[in-house]
Amino acid sequence: MLLSLRKDEWFGNVKNDILGGLVTSIALIPEVIGFAIIAGINPITALFASVITIVVTSVTGGRPGMVSAAAGSMALVMVTLIKNYGVEYMIAATILTGFIQLTLGYLGIQKFMKFIPKPVMLGFVNALALLIFIAQIQQLGGKNSWTYIMVLVTIAMMYLIPKLTKVIPPALVVILLMTTLVFLFPLGVQTVGDLGDMNGTLPFLSIPAIPFSIETLKIILPTSIALAMVGLIESLLTLPLIDDMTGTVGNSQKEVKSQGLANIITGFFGGQAGCAMIGQAVINVKSGGLKRLSTLTAGMSLLFMILFLRDTMVQIPTAALIGIMITVSFETFDWKSFGYVRDVPFTESIVMLVTVGIVVYTHNLAIGIAIGVLMSAIIFMSKLSKIEIIQSGKTIKIIGQLFFASTHSFKDVMESIQVEEEVILDFTGSQIWDDSGVEAVYESIQKLKSEHVNVRVKGLTTHNLKLDGRLKEYMYE
């Protein structure tokens, strides 16, 4: 059952959840609008898609307090499809993305997250923090002096207000104060209304106006797979970060299913696919939002602003939101990773740095994570493939793991060993993992026998009894 009705997941933090949700709803606006324009989507449509995504995941998700909406990482994946085929194909791709994610949720894809090592996790978090920071800096180009002053004052207030009071989230105080200043004084700073046309109408429930054919499936399937993977990677890697921040444990499988359901519903309302947004999730938690009520409040507040407060919403200065997001990037970045780089093996530091570099350069989480995991796997196998062979009289001790990556080293050492009439191969400190390992041992035994050496084997174990059939006649212990 996806629907969550547990009272402890909804109430007990009502005031802070409501305030945190209000802040989060406003913090969603600039990123959603900005990337909607890049992707060629109407800003109001993108904001409404965010409302649906965050409301659905609030009710059905596996991580209370985690914010999901029309994320920039997903919008970038859609750009080519929208440019070549139009928005209707994007809507169809969003619906298919949801079904793919829902299916993967029932298949338990979240279990594969355990194969993502810590250096890659750190790389993911730090890369997103850098992307958030870079995106804010890029928005400052060509702005007037009041913009820079407002950004600096916002950053200072974000750190000073919590020292004075924790009753109201500092981001909410900043937004109210800076918006009031813009109303009262002609500062000439950019506002939300300057980001794009906010006069669009809300989308309605409908089916994509495209041909239902194999050809259409061929067009949207690659994009849908990419969206599904990027969305799940970002969501499943954001989830443990929120776990750590809140001291609670989320349900990753439930979250995968919820992401899929949200994208299906969003697609049928003409919106684009979404996923967890690490920056806004951090804002929500730092503003006191810990339970489902916080994200539900964010979604409903955003809908209220779209419907009734659009004229006020467009007056919010982007400089205040930029300053808030810069502090979020500072909060998101794992500053302990500098010590991590110093203390861990050089190879793990390289994996983390490469992951950061690729994600920041490509703006593609899937590529960065995939390469990071691949590097970690290669490094792990290279370490695991080291075999040590110690000869003591007629006994030869083999220490290490025998599998496809270590068999060459094993055979090379066995080639150089000098023995006479009898030899005992002691595998007590070893383990054979695949047929390549069995074949290497078998070939070494046959070579020794061809030299008229009596071979006995002890301590030999494999992970599968079927592998050791050819070796049983040589085993005596």
N, C-alpha and C positions, 0 to 999 in steps of 0.2 A: 504493500500500500504506500503510494507516494505522498498522500496528504498527511501532514503532520498536525495533530491536534493536541499534543502534549502541552499541558499548562505551563510546565517549567521552562519550555522553549519559547514561550510567548510573553509571560509576565514575570514580575519580580524586579524589573529594571525599567519600569514604564517611563519615568521622566527622562532619564538619560537616553533611552532608546528613541523617544520622540525627538529630542533635541539633536541627537546624532543623525537621525534620519533626515531631518530638515537640512542640516549641513550637507549631507551626502547628496541630496536631491539637487542642490545648487552646484555642488562640485562636479556632478555628472555633465552639466550643460555644455561647457566649452569643449570638452573632448569629443562628446557625441556629435555636436554641431560641426566641429572642425573636420573630423574624419568623414562625416556624411558628405560634406562639400567635396572633399578629395575623391570620394568614391562616386560622386554624382547622384547622391540621394537627397531628397528634400529634407531639410533640417527638422521640420515638424514631424515628418514620418519617422525619422531616426529617433527623435525624442519619445514618440509614442511607442516605438518598438522597445525602447529601453524601459518604459513603464511596464509593458507586458512581461518582459524578461525578468525584471527585478521582482514583480509581484508574484509571478509563477514560482520562481526559485525561492522566494520568501516562504511560501506555503508548502512547497514540496521538496525543497533542497535538503542536503545533508549537512550543511555547515551554517548554522545560524550566525548572522552578522556579516556574512560574506556577500559582497555586492556584485551582482552580475547585470550586465547591460550591453548595449551596442558598442563593444570595445573597438578601439582603433586597430588592434592587431587583426581582427576579423574583417574590418572594412577594407584594409589593404589587400586582403586575399581576393576580395570581390571586384576590385577596380577593373581588371581586364575583362571579366565576364560582362560587367555592366557596359563597358565601353564598346564591346564587340556585338553584344546581343540585346542589351537593354535591361531595364529594371525588372520586367516581368520574369525574365530568366533568373535573375538574382533571387526573386521571391521563391521561385520553384527550387532553386539550389538551397535556400534556407530551410524549406520544408524537408527536403531530402536529407539535409545535414541533421535535422532533428531526429528523423527516423534511424539514421545511421548511429547516432549517439545513444538513442534509446535501446537499440539492439545491442550495442557494445556494452551498455550498462547491465543488461540481463546476462550477457556473456562473461561479465566480470573483468573487463579490461583494466579496471583500477588496480588489479593485482600486479600488473606489470610495473607499477610505479616503484615497487621495491627494488627494481633493477636500475633505478636512477641513483647513482652514487652521490655522496655529499658534495664533492667538488662541482658537479653539474648543478645541484640544487643551489649552491651558493652563487654559481655563475648566473643562473636564471634570475635570482633575486636581485643581484647587483646590476645585471644588464637591464632589467626593467626599471630599476631606480635611475640608472643613467639615461634611459630613454625618456622617462618622465621629465628629468632635469633638462635634457637637451631640447625636448619639445617646448618647454616653457621659455627657455632662452631664445629659441628661434622666433617666438611670438613677440619678442621685445624689439626686434629690428625696426628701426625707423620711427620709433615712438617718441613722444615729447618728454620733456624733463619731469613733468608731473607723473607720468607713468612709472618712471624709475623710482621716484620718491615714494609713490604709493606701494610699489613692490617691496621696497626696503622696509617701509613702516609696517607693512603686513607681516613680513618675516619676523621683525622684532616683536610685534604684538603677539604672534603665535607662540613665542617662547616666554614672553613676560606675563601675559594674562593668566596662565595656569598658576603662576607664583602668587598672584593676587587673589584669585578665586577659581574654584573648580565647579561652581554651580552651573555656569553656562559654557558650552564649548567655545574655545577662543575663535575658531573659524566662523561661528555664527555671529559673534560680536564684530569681527572684522568685516564681514559681508554687509551687515546692517549699517555699520559706521561709514564704510567707504561708499556704499550706495547713497546714503544720505548726503555725503559730501558732493557727489556727482549731481544730485538733485539741486543742491543749494548754490553751488559754484560752477562756473563755466571752465572746468579744468581742461577740456579738450581731450580727455582720455578715451580710449576705445571701450565700447560697451558690448554686451552680449548681442545686442541688436545689429552691431556692425559686422558680426561674423557671417551672417547670411540672411536670406529672406525668411522671415518668421511669419509670413502671412498665409502659409499653406493650410489646407484643411486636414482634419484627422482622417486616416484611412479607415476602411470598414471591412467587415468579414467578407472574403471573396476567394475565389479560386484563380490562380495565375492564368492570364490570358495567353497561353502558349499551346502549341500542338502537343498532344499526349502521344509521343512516338519514341521509338528507339533512338532516332536521331537526336531528339531533345535530351534524352537520357545521356547520350554520349557527350553532349555539350555541357550539361550541368554536373555530371558525376565527378570529374576531376576536381572541380571547385568545391563540391560538397565534401569530398573526402578530405581535402586540404582544410576546409573550415572545421570539420569534425575533429581532426587531429589537433589543429592549433587551439581550438576552443577547449578540448579536454586537457591538453597539456597545461595551458595557462590556468585552468580551473583547478586541476588536481595538484598543481605545484603551489598555487595560492592557498589552497585549503590547509596544508600543514603549517604555513606561516601564520594564518589566523588562529590555528590550534595553539601555537606557541604564544601568541600575543594574549589569548584569552585564558590559557591554562585548561582548555577543554579539548575534547576529541570529536571531530566530525565524522560523518558517515560518507566515505568517498563513493561507494557504489550508488547510494541514494542520490548523491550530487550529480553523478554522470547521467542517471535517468532523468533527473530534474532538468539538467541542461538540455537534453534532447526534447523533453516535453515543451519546455519554454520556446525552443526554436521552432517546433511544429506550430504552436499557437501563434507565435509572432509572425511566421511566414504567411499563415492564412489571414492575418490582418495587414498584409502588405509590407511588413518590416524586414529588416536584415538580421542575420544571425548574430548572436551575442555570446558572451562568456564572462567569466569572473574578471573583475578589474582590480588589480592589486592596489593601485593608488587610491581609488575610492573606498576600497575595503579597509585600507589602513586609516583613512580619514574617519570612516564610520566608527571603527573600534576606538581610535584615539579620542573621538568626540563622545564616547560613552556608549555607543551602540553595540550591544553584545548579543541580543536575541533577535528572533524573527520579526518582532514588532518594529525594530529599527529599520530593516530593509523594506518592510511593507510600508512604513511611514514615508520612506524615501520615494518609493514608487507612487504612492497616492499624492504626496506633496508635489512631485513633478507633474503629475496629471492635472492637479489643481492649478498649478501655474500656467500650464499650457492652455487650459480652458478659460480661466477667469483672471489670471494675473499676468497675461502675456505682455501688456504694456509696461508693467513694473519689472518683469523678468528681463526685458531687453535693456533696461537701464543699469543692470549690475555691471560694474567695471571689471573688465577682464584682468586688469592689473592686480586686483585683490585676489582673484582666483589663481592667477599665475604665482603670486607670493605664497598662497596656501599650498599649491602643488609642489613648489620648490621645497617647502619644509617637509612635505610628504616624501619627496625623493630622499631627503636627508634621513628621515625616519625609516624608510624602506631599506636603504643601503645597509648591508651588514658590515659595520666598521670593524668587527672582530676578525673579518676575513684577512685583514692586513697581518694580524698575528698568526692566522691560519697559514698564510703563505710562508711565513717565516719558520713555522714549527713542523709542517708536514713535509713528506718527501717532495722533491723537486717536480716529479712527474704529476703529482696531484695538483700542485700549484699551476702547472702548465695547462692541465685540463680545465681548471676553473677560469683561467685567463682567456683561453681559446674560446670557451663557451660564451664568456662576456663579449669578446671581440666579434664573434660571428653574429650573435643576436643583435648587437648594436649596429653592426655594418649592414646586415640584411633586413633588419626589422622583422625577422621571421623566427619565431620561437622554435618551431618544429625542426628547422635546419640546425639551429644552434644546439638544441638538446640532443638531437640524433647524433651529431658529430661528437659532442661531448661524451655521450654514452659509448659510442664506438671507440673513441680514444681510450676511455677507461677500460673497456673490455680487452683491447689489444695490450694495454700495459699490464692488466691483471694476468692475461694468458702468458705474456712474456716472463713475468715473475714466477708464475706457476710452473712454467715449462723447464725450470732449472732442475737438473738431475745431478745428484751427488752419488758417486760410486766409490766405495772404500773396500780395498782388498786386504784381507788379513789371512795369510796362509792360503788354504784352499777355499775359504769362505769369501764371497763377494757380496757386500751389503749395498743394496740399492735404496737410496733415500730420495723421496720426491714423488710427484704425481706423473703417471705415465698416460699420455693421451696424444692426440695427433700432433700437438705442437712440441712435445718433448721427445718424441721417438727418435728423431735424427740425432739429438745429443746422446741419447741412450745407446744407439747403435754405434756411434763414433767411438764412445768410450769403451764399449765391449770389444770393438775391433782391436783396440790397443792393449787389452789385458793379456798377460802371459800366464797360462795355466799348464798343468802337466796331466796326470792321469785322472784326477777327480776334481770336481768343483761343486760347491754348494752356492746356489744363488739365493740370497736371503732378501725377501721382499717384505719383511716385517715392517719396515719404515716406508713402504710404498703402497700405492693403490693404482690399479689399472681401471681406466674409465671408459675406454672405447675399443673397438676392434683394431684400430691402429696400434694401440698399446699391446694388445694380445699378439698381433702379428709381429711386432718388433721383438717381443720376448721369444716367440716361437722361432723366428729366424735366427736369433742369437744362439738358441739351444741347438738348432740343427747345424749351425756352423761349428759349434764346439764338438758335436757328435761326429761331424765329418773329419775332425782332427783327432778322433778316437779318445775323446774325453768323456768320462762318465759324469753325467749332469744330474744333480738333484736340486729340487726347488722347495723352499720352505716359506711360510708366511705369506703366501700369495692369495690376495683377495681381489675381487672385481665387484663392480656395482651391479653386475648382472651375471647370473650363473651360466647363461648361455654363452658368454664370452670365453669361459675358461675350459671349454670342452677339449680343445687340443692340448691343453697343458696338464690335465689331471694325471696322466701317466707319470709325470715327472715330480709330482708333489708328494712329499712324505710327511709333512706336518701341516 
